[in-house]
Amino acid sequence: MNLIRLIAIAVVIWLVVRIVKNHRGSSISAGSRRNGSDLHSMVKCARCGLHVPREEAVCKGGRCYCSREHADEG
C-alpha cells in the first residue's frame, strides 16, 4: 500500500514539473516573438492585400506591393 502511494506521489510531482516547464518555455518564446526578434516586418500589398516581408515588397509612391506587376498596376 505504501509503495503504491509513493509511486502515485512521484507521478503527480513529475506531471507538475512537466507542466511548469512547458508553460515557462511557451511564455519565453511568446515574449521573444512579441519583441520581434524572430519575426520580419510584414507589409500589406495595396493592390491585393497579400502580406509580404518588407524587404521583399516593391514600394512605389508611398505604397507597398507584393510584386512589380501590382506596383505598375497600382
PDB file as gemmi writes it, atoms N, CA and C in Angstrom:
CRYST1    1.000    1.000    1.000  90.00  90.00  90.00 P 1                      
ATOM      1  N   MET A   1       0.821  -1.197   0.000  1.00  0.00           N  
ATOM      2  CA  MET A   1       0.000   0.000   0.000  1.00  0.00           C  
ATOM      3  C   MET A   1       0.865   1.262   0.000  1.00  0.00           C  
ATOM      4  N   ASN A   2       1.914   1.272   0.805  1.00  0.00           N  
ATOM      5  CA  ASN A   2       2.788   2.436   0.877  1.00  0.00           C  
ATOM      6  C   ASN A   2       3.552   2.630  -0.431  1.00  0.00           C  
ATOM      7  N   LEU A   3       3.915   1.541  -1.108  1.00  0.00           N  
ATOM      8  CA  LEU A   3       4.651   1.633  -2.364  1.00  0.00           C  
ATOM      9  C   LEU A   3       3.773   2.250  -3.457  1.00  0.00           C  
ATOM     10  N   ILE A   4       2.510   1.868  -3.493  1.00  0.00           N  
ATOM     11  CA  ILE A   4       1.581   2.433  -4.480  1.00  0.00           C  
ATOM     12  C   ILE A   4       1.391   3.927  -4.227  1.00  0.00           C  
ATOM     13  N   ARG A   5       1.262   4.308  -2.971  1.00  0.00           N  
ATOM     14  CA  ARG A   5       1.114   5.719  -2.625  1.00  0.00           C  
ATOM     15  C   ARG A   5       2.368   6.508  -3.023  1.00  0.00           C  
ATOM     16  N   LEU A   6       3.541   5.951  -2.806  1.00  0.00           N  
ATOM     17  CA  LEU A   6       4.797   6.603  -3.167  1.00  0.00           C  
ATOM     18  C   LEU A   6       4.906   6.777  -4.688  1.00  0.00           C  
ATOM     19  N   ILE A   7       4.524   5.772  -5.446  1.00  0.00           N  
ATOM     20  CA  ILE A   7       4.551   5.859  -6.911  1.00  0.00           C  
ATOM     21  C   ILE A   7       3.555   6.915  -7.396  1.00  0.00           C  
ATOM     22  N   ALA A   8       2.381   6.953  -6.812  1.00  0.00           N  
ATOM     23  CA  ALA A   8       1.370   7.941  -7.212  1.00  0.00           C  
ATOM     24  C   ALA A   8       1.863   9.362  -6.947  1.00  0.00           C  
ATOM     25  N   ILE A   9       2.485   9.583  -5.810  1.00  0.00           N  
ATOM     26  CA  ILE A   9       3.019  10.909  -5.482  1.00  0.00           C  
ATOM     27  C   ILE A   9       4.132  11.288  -6.460  1.00  0.00           C  
ATOM     28  N   ALA A  10       4.994  10.335  -6.807  1.00  0.00           N  
ATOM     29  CA  ALA A  10       6.082  10.603  -7.749  1.00  0.00           C  
ATOM     30  C   ALA A  10       5.526  10.974  -9.122  1.00  0.00           C  
ATOM     31  N   VAL A  11       4.476  10.293  -9.559  1.00  0.00           N  
ATOM     32  CA  VAL A  11       3.864  10.592 -10.857  1.00  0.00           C  
ATOM     33  C   VAL A  11       3.245  11.988 -10.848  1.00  0.00           C  
ATOM     34  N   VAL A  12       2.569  12.342  -9.776  1.00  0.00           N  
ATOM     35  CA  VAL A  12       1.950  13.663  -9.674  1.00  0.00           C  
ATOM     36  C   VAL A  12       3.027  14.754  -9.691  1.00  0.00           C  
ATOM     37  N   ILE A  13       4.101  14.568  -8.966  1.00  0.00           N  
ATOM     38  CA  ILE A  13       5.197  15.542  -8.952  1.00  0.00           C  
ATOM     39  C   ILE A  13       5.813  15.658 -10.341  1.00  0.00           C  
ATOM     40  N   TRP A  14       6.012  14.543 -11.017  1.00  0.00           N  
ATOM     41  CA  TRP A  14       6.586  14.556 -12.368  1.00  0.00           C  
ATOM     42  C   TRP A  14       5.681  15.332 -13.327  1.00  0.00           C  
ATOM     43  N   LEU A  15       4.367  15.108 -13.238  1.00  0.00           N  
ATOM     44  CA  LEU A  15       3.426  15.826 -14.094  1.00  0.00           C  
ATOM     45  C   LEU A  15       3.448  17.334 -13.830  1.00  0.00           C  
ATOM     46  N   VAL A  16       3.498  17.723 -12.572  1.00  0.00           N  
ATOM     47  CA  VAL A  16       3.530  19.145 -12.232  1.00  0.00           C  
ATOM     48  C   VAL A  16       4.806  19.788 -12.781  1.00  0.00           C  
ATOM     49  N   VAL A  17       5.928  19.122 -12.645  1.00  0.00           N  
ATOM     50  CA  VAL A  17       7.189  19.652 -13.161  1.00  0.00           C  
ATOM     51  C   VAL A  17       7.120  19.805 -14.676  1.00  0.00           C  
ATOM     52  N   ARG A  18       6.572  18.827 -15.378  1.00  0.00           N  
ATOM     53  CA  ARG A  18       6.442  18.918 -16.836  1.00  0.00           C  
ATOM     54  C   ARG A  18       5.556  20.081 -17.264  1.00  0.00           C  
ATOM     55  N   ILE A  19       4.442  20.262 -16.580  1.00  0.00           N  
ATOM     56  CA  ILE A  19       3.521  21.346 -16.914  1.00  0.00           C  
ATOM     57  C   ILE A  19       4.186  22.705 -16.685  1.00  0.00           C  
ATOM     58  N   VAL A  20       4.899  22.851 -15.578  1.00  0.00           N  
ATOM     59  CA  VAL A  20       5.570  24.118 -15.287  1.00  0.00           C  
ATOM     60  C   VAL A  20       6.655  24.397 -16.316  1.00  0.00           C  
ATOM     61  N   LYS A  21       7.427  23.387 -16.697  1.00  0.00           N  
ATOM     62  CA  LYS A  21       8.479  23.578 -17.703  1.00  0.00           C  
ATOM     63  C   LYS A  21       7.883  23.960 -19.053  1.00  0.00           C  
ATOM     64  N   ASN A  22       6.805  23.304 -19.467  1.00  0.00           N  
ATOM     65  CA  ASN A  22       6.162  23.634 -20.739  1.00  0.00           C  
ATOM     66  C   ASN A  22       5.590  25.045 -20.717  1.00  0.00           C  
ATOM     67  N   HIS A  23       5.014  25.438 -19.616  1.00  0.00           N  
ATOM     68  CA  HIS A  23       4.436  26.782 -19.518  1.00  0.00           C  
ATOM     69  C   HIS A  23       5.526  27.846 -19.587  1.00  0.00           C  
ATOM     70  N   ARG A  24       6.623  27.633 -18.909  1.00  0.00           N  
ATOM     71  CA  ARG A  24       7.736  28.591 -18.951  1.00  0.00           C  
ATOM     72  C   ARG A  24       8.312  28.691 -20.355  1.00  0.00           C  
ATOM     73  N   GLY A  25       8.486  27.570 -21.029  1.00  0.00           N  
ATOM     74  CA  GLY A  25       9.041  27.572 -22.377  1.00  0.00           C  
ATOM     75  C   GLY A  25       8.152  28.306 -23.354  1.00  0.00           C  
ATOM     76  N   SER A  26       6.847  28.129 -23.249  1.00  0.00           N  
ATOM     77  CA  SER A  26       5.941  28.808 -24.183  1.00  0.00           C  
ATOM     78  C   SER A  26       5.869  30.291 -23.900  1.00  0.00           C  
ATOM     79  N   SER A  27       5.945  30.706 -22.648  1.00  0.00           N  
ATOM     80  CA  SER A  27       5.882  32.135 -22.356  1.00  0.00           C  
ATOM     81  C   SER A  27       7.163  32.841 -22.766  1.00  0.00           C  
ATOM     82  N   ILE A  28       8.304  32.164 -22.680  1.00  0.00           N  
ATOM     83  CA  ILE A  28       9.563  32.760 -23.113  1.00  0.00           C  
ATOM     84  C   ILE A  28       9.564  32.933 -24.625  1.00  0.00           C  
ATOM     85  N   SER A  29       9.137  31.913 -25.361  1.00  0.00           N  
ATOM     86  CA  SER A  29       9.143  32.038 -26.812  1.00  0.00           C  
ATOM     87  C   SER A  29       8.105  33.048 -27.285  1.00  0.00           C  
ATOM     88  N   ALA A  30       6.976  33.151 -26.603  1.00  0.00           N  
ATOM     89  CA  ALA A  30       5.975  34.150 -26.970  1.00  0.00           C  
ATOM     90  C   ALA A  30       6.507  35.546 -26.698  1.00  0.00           C  
ATOM     91  N   GLY A  31       7.254  35.727 -25.640  1.00  0.00           N  
ATOM     92  CA  GLY A  31       7.829  37.029 -25.336  1.00  0.00           C  
ATOM     93  C   GLY A  31       8.854  37.443 -26.359  1.00  0.00           C  
ATOM     94  N   SER A  32       9.651  36.509 -26.834  1.00  0.00           N  
ATOM     95  CA  SER A  32      10.640  36.869 -27.848  1.00  0.00           C  
ATOM     96  C   SER A  32       9.961  37.186 -29.166  1.00  0.00           C  
ATOM     97  N   ARG A  33       8.827  36.539 -29.462  1.00  0.00           N  
ATOM     98  CA  ARG A  33       8.093  36.863 -30.681  1.00  0.00           C  
ATOM     99  C   ARG A  33       7.478  38.249 -30.598  1.00  0.00           C  
ATOM    100  N   ARG A  34       6.986  38.616 -29.416  1.00  0.00           N  
ATOM    101  CA  ARG A  34       6.394  39.938 -29.266  1.00  0.00           C  
ATOM    102  C   ARG A  34       7.431  41.036 -29.450  1.00  0.00           C  
ATOM    103  N   ASN A  35       8.669  40.762 -29.067  1.00  0.00           N  
ATOM    104  CA  ASN A  35       9.730  41.747 -29.248  1.00  0.00           C  
ATOM    105  C   ASN A  35      10.157  41.848 -30.698  1.00  0.00           C  
ATOM    106  N   GLY A  36       9.744  40.908 -31.535  1.00  0.00           N  
ATOM    107  CA  GLY A  36      10.094  40.942 -32.942  1.00  0.00           C  
ATOM    108  C   GLY A  36      11.464  40.381 -33.236  1.00  0.00           C  
ATOM    109  N   SER A  37      12.051  39.636 -32.296  1.00  0.00           N  
ATOM    110  CA  SER A  37      13.402  39.144 -32.519  1.00  0.00           C  
ATOM    111  C   SER A  37      13.470  38.091 -33.605  1.00  0.00           C  
ATOM    112  N   ASP A  38      12.415  37.260 -33.768  1.00  0.00           N  
ATOM    113  CA  ASP A  38      12.476  36.273 -34.835  1.00  0.00           C  
ATOM    114  C   ASP A  38      11.378  36.444 -35.869  1.00  0.00           C  
ATOM    115  N   LEU A  39      10.793  37.606 -35.958  1.00  0.00           N  
ATOM    116  CA  LEU A  39       9.791  37.870 -36.979  1.00  0.00           C  
ATOM    117  C   LEU A  39      10.244  39.027 -37.848  1.00  0.00           C  
ATOM    118  N   HIS A  40       9.926  38.935 -39.133  1.00  0.00           N  
ATOM    119  CA  HIS A  40      10.245  40.013 -40.048  1.00  0.00           C  
ATOM    120  C   HIS A  40       9.080  40.987 -40.088  1.00  0.00           C  
ATOM    121  N   SER A  41       9.369  42.206 -40.419  1.00  0.00           N  
ATOM    122  CA  SER A  41       8.329  43.209 -40.562  1.00  0.00           C  
ATOM    123  C   SER A  41       7.546  42.920 -41.841  1.00  0.00           C  
ATOM    124  N   MET A  42       6.233  42.825 -41.718  1.00  0.00           N  
ATOM    125  CA  MET A  42       5.384  42.498 -42.856  1.00  0.00           C  
ATOM    126  C   MET A  42       4.605  43.735 -43.286  1.00  0.00           C  
ATOM    127  N   VAL A  43       4.366  43.843 -44.595  1.00  0.00           N  
ATOM    128  CA  VAL A  43       3.549  44.928 -45.140  1.00  0.00           C  
ATOM    129  C   VAL A  43       2.454  44.326 -46.004  1.00  0.00           C  
ATOM    130  N   LYS A  44       1.367  45.051 -46.139  1.00  0.00           N  
ATOM    131  CA  LYS A  44       0.216  44.584 -46.911  1.00  0.00           C  
ATOM    132  C   LYS A  44       0.267  45.196 -48.310  1.00  0.00           C  
ATOM    133  N   CYS A  45       0.055  44.367 -49.317  1.00  0.00           N  
ATOM    134  CA  CYS A  45       0.026  44.849 -50.696  1.00  0.00           C  
ATOM    135  C   CYS A  45      -1.183  45.768 -50.865  1.00  0.00           C  
ATOM    136  N   ALA A  46      -0.942  46.952 -51.421  1.00  0.00           N  
ATOM    137  CA  ALA A  46      -2.018  47.925 -51.611  1.00  0.00           C  
ATOM    138  C   ALA A  46      -2.990  47.484 -52.700  1.00  0.00           C  
ATOM    139  N   ARG A  47      -2.607  46.530 -53.524  1.00  0.00           N  
ATOM    140  CA  ARG A  47      -3.469  46.072 -54.627  1.00  0.00           C  
ATOM    141  C   ARG A  47      -4.324  44.866 -54.227  1.00  0.00           C  
ATOM    142  N   CYS A  48      -3.677  43.792 -53.724  1.00  0.00           N  
ATOM    143  CA  CYS A  48      -4.415  42.544 -53.460  1.00  0.00           C  
ATOM    144  C   CYS A  48      -4.563  42.203 -51.980  1.00  0.00           C  
ATOM    145  N   GLY A  49      -3.825  42.893 -51.105  1.00  0.00           N  
ATOM    146  CA  GLY A  49      -3.962  42.642 -49.674  1.00  0.00           C  
ATOM    147  C   GLY A  49      -3.045  41.559 -49.130  1.00  0.00           C  
ATOM    148  N   LEU A  50      -2.221  40.966 -49.962  1.00  0.00           N  
ATOM    149  CA  LEU A  50      -1.292  39.925 -49.519  1.00  0.00           C  
ATOM    150  C   LEU A  50      -0.222  40.536 -48.630  1.00  0.00           C  
ATOM    151  N   HIS A  51       0.122  39.857 -47.530  1.00  0.00           N  
ATOM    152  CA  HIS A  51       1.190  40.327 -46.656  1.00  0.00           C  
ATOM    153  C   HIS A  51       2.509  39.701 -47.095  1.00  0.00           C  
ATOM    154  N   VAL A  52       3.521  40.541 -47.264  1.00  0.00           N  
ATOM    155  CA  VAL A  52       4.856  40.095 -47.670  1.00  0.00           C  
ATOM    156  C   VAL A  52       5.887  40.751 -46.760  1.00  0.00           C  
ATOM    157  N   PRO A  53       7.066  40.125 -46.601  1.00  0.00           N  
ATOM    158  CA  PRO A  53       8.123  40.764 -45.812  1.00  0.00           C  
ATOM    159  C   PRO A  53       8.517  42.100 -46.432  1.00  0.00           C  
ATOM    160  N   ARG A  54       8.790  43.080 -45.595  1.00  0.00           N  
ATOM    161  CA  ARG A  54       9.108  44.428 -46.070  1.00  0.00           C  
ATOM    162  C   ARG A  54      10.281  44.422 -47.039  1.00  0.00           C  
ATOM    163  N   GLU A  55      11.284  43.568 -46.788  1.00  0.00           N  
ATOM    164  CA  GLU A  55      12.454  43.563 -47.660  1.00  0.00           C  
ATOM    165  C   GLU A  55      12.161  42.949 -49.037  1.00  0.00           C  
ATOM    166  N   GLU A  56      11.057  42.225 -49.192  1.00  0.00           N  
ATOM    167  CA  GLU A  56      10.686  41.660 -50.489  1.00  0.00           C  
ATOM    168  C   GLU A  56       9.631  42.501 -51.214  1.00  0.00           C  
ATOM    169  N   ALA A  57       9.045  43.463 -50.522  1.00  0.00           N  
ATOM    170  CA  ALA A  57       7.977  44.270 -51.105  1.00  0.00           C  
ATOM    171  C   ALA A  57       8.546  45.290 -52.089  1.00  0.00           C  
ATOM    172  N   VAL A  58       7.709  45.670 -53.053  1.00  0.00           N  
ATOM    173  CA  VAL A  58       8.056  46.718 -54.009  1.00  0.00           C  
ATOM    174  C   VAL A  58       7.284  47.962 -53.577  1.00  0.00           C  
ATOM    175  N   CYS A  59       8.007  48.994 -53.135  1.00  0.00           N  
ATOM    176  CA  CYS A  59       7.359  50.211 -52.658  1.00  0.00           C  
ATOM    177  C   CYS A  59       7.464  51.287 -53.725  1.00  0.00           C  
ATOM    178  N   LYS A  60       6.325  51.920 -53.985  1.00  0.00           N  
ATOM    179  CA  LYS A  60       6.261  52.923 -55.043  1.00  0.00           C  
ATOM    180  C   LYS A  60       5.211  53.954 -54.655  1.00  0.00           C  
ATOM    181  N   GLY A  61       5.596  55.205 -54.645  1.00  0.00           N  
ATOM    182  CA  GLY A  61       4.649  56.267 -54.327  1.00  0.00           C  
ATOM    183  C   GLY A  61       4.107  56.199 -52.911  1.00  0.00           C  
ATOM    184  N   GLY A  62       4.918  55.741 -51.965  1.00  0.00           N  
ATOM    185  CA  GLY A  62       4.478  55.660 -50.575  1.00  0.00           C  
ATOM    186  C   GLY A  62       3.613  54.456 -50.257  1.00  0.00           C  
ATOM    187  N   ARG A  63       3.372  53.585 -51.226  1.00  0.00           N  
ATOM    188  CA  ARG A  63       2.579  52.375 -51.021  1.00  0.00           C  
ATOM    189  C   ARG A  63       3.453  51.164 -51.332  1.00  0.00           C  
ATOM    190  N   CYS A  64       3.164  50.044 -50.677  1.00  0.00           N  
ATOM    191  CA  CYS A  64       3.937  48.820 -50.886  1.00  0.00           C  
ATOM    192  C   CYS A  64       3.083  47.786 -51.601  1.00  0.00           C  
ATOM    193  N   TYR A  65       3.732  47.010 -52.455  1.00  0.00           N  
ATOM    194  CA  TYR A  65       3.061  45.996 -53.268  1.00  0.00           C  
ATOM    195  C   TYR A  65       3.814  44.677 -53.157  1.00  0.00           C  
ATOM    196  N   CYS A  66       3.121  43.578 -53.468  1.00  0.00           N  
ATOM    197  CA  CYS A  66       3.726  42.253 -53.372  1.00  0.00           C  
ATOM    198  C   CYS A  66       4.601  41.926 -54.573  1.00  0.00           C  
ATOM    199  N   SER A  67       4.389  42.593 -55.694  1.00  0.00           N  
ATOM    200  CA  SER A  67       5.172  42.303 -56.903  1.00  0.00           C  
ATOM    201  C   SER A  67       5.301  43.566 -57.744  1.00  0.00           C  
ATOM    202  N   ARG A  68       6.204  43.521 -58.706  1.00  0.00           N  
ATOM    203  CA  ARG A  68       6.407  44.652 -59.612  1.00  0.00           C  
ATOM    204  C   ARG A  68       5.162  44.873 -60.473  1.00  0.00           C  
ATOM    205  N   GLU A  69       4.474  43.789 -60.854  1.00  0.00           N  
ATOM    206  CA  GLU A  69       3.269  43.919 -61.664  1.00  0.00           C  
ATOM    207  C   GLU A  69       2.179  44.697 -60.918  1.00  0.00           C  
ATOM    208  N   HIS A  70       1.992  44.391 -59.639  1.00  0.00           N  
ATOM    209  CA  HIS A  70       0.984  45.097 -58.873  1.00  0.00           C  
ATOM    210  C   HIS A  70       1.398  46.555 -58.653  1.00  0.00           C  
ATOM    211  N   ALA A  71       2.679  46.802 -58.516  1.00  0.00           N  
ATOM    212  CA  ALA A  71       3.152  48.192 -58.367  1.00  0.00           C  
ATOM    213  C   ALA A  71       2.867  48.983 -59.625  1.00  0.00           C  
ATOM    214  N   ASP A  72       3.054  48.359 -60.798  1.00  0.00           N  
ATOM    215  CA  ASP A  72       2.788  49.039 -62.058  1.00  0.00           C  
ATOM    216  C   ASP A  72       1.301  49.305 -62.260  1.00  0.00           C  
ATOM    217  N   GLU A  73       0.452  48.326 -61.814  1.00  0.00           N  
ATOM    218  CA  GLU A  73      -0.997  48.480 -61.954  1.00  0.00           C  
ATOM    219  C   GLU A  73      -1.579  49.438 -60.920  1.00  0.00           C  
ATOM    220  N   GLY A  74      -0.938  49.461 -59.751  1.00  0.00           N  
ATOM    221  CA  GLY A  74      -1.489  50.139 -58.604  1.00  0.00           C  
ATOM    222  C   GLY A  74      -1.606  51.604 -58.683  1.00  0.00           C  
TER     223      GLY A  74                                                      
END                                                                             
